Amino acid sequence: MQNSHQPVYFPNLNGVRFIAAFSVLIHHTEQIRYMMGLEHFYGFYIIKNMGKLGVGLFFVLSGFLITYLLLSEKTRRGDISTKNFYVRRILRIWPLYYIIVLLAFFVFPEIPFFNGPLRDDFYYDANFYKRLPFFLLFLPNFGYVFFRAPYLCAQTWSIGIEEQFYAIWPWIIKRKNPVKSFLIVVAVFVIIVGSTSFYFLKISDLPVDTKEKIYENLALFFSQFRILTMVIGGIGAYLVFSKQERILSFLFKKSTQAIVYTITLLIIGSDVYIPGFNLEFHGIFFCYFIINVAANPNTILNLEKPIIHYLGKISYGIYIYHSAVIVFCINAIHYFIGDKLSLPVFNVLLYTLVIGLTVLVCEFSFRFIESPLLRLKDKFNR
């Protein structure tokens, strides 16, 4: 039996974090260039979708790891300490989240080098104090839907969704019949949201333009509310944890890996779209990728390289800080060098500065902010 204090470790998962984080970084670099009226590559299909794919990969990975850890604790102890679970999540997630939110709301607007896309729309409009409580209460996805968000902390919408997943998932896993509990939660959610939406959109006497706004907000909310993507990761964790050998032996075959990875690359590189469930569709392939690199001794992909491992270790910081670094670097280049650089030289300089400065900021953050809290967090492992 596994020692109750022995941490669970899967190989290659820092490599998965690296892929996800740098996909988002590249996407936002080109998006910011586009939004600032600079030459860009944002029009390419793969660039425009790298951010969504990177976030989707993060979601599946989170679902996989959290579910495996909860199943492991439930097996060892016969129960799950929800208090310790939430303390661990708070120590890992909250500090960097609040750092970027407070910087984006109160500090960056006062520093010219951080003046980037959508500055006038979000920093000084009438909704400033309406959106702020949503971000302070860890509901950034709701704040984003109702009032949008300051661009330099807009990425926090996905962190809010993960935290909302964490709020309910331990209670589901600790039940004797998690599947039944999950289906009950889904049914209650569908009934509440469905009936409320039907009332406001069909029955109420609200003006037509108000109903249209409600519909737009609902569409935006559900385009981001990707908890099912994390559930897919949880299913993958169950397959690995419960050692479903008949299924895993097929999934782990090298021929199966080659076929599935080829299909995955073709889907990612093409315009395949599943209305309403596109990220969940990609999530199935991401889950396959994760369980193979994490648990298959015969995986054909090896991400255990020192530099990849290191960048994956600081990936949360990369995700949190990268947008601010991108805007800073673009403004610094224009201020100190001007607009005389050719596009190839500008691209090389920009990406060198963005990656280098992001890693530097994240190293400082990991060493002096995250690491002490991670050591404290380990005390709440059972």
Disulfide bonds with the S-S distance in Angstrom:
none
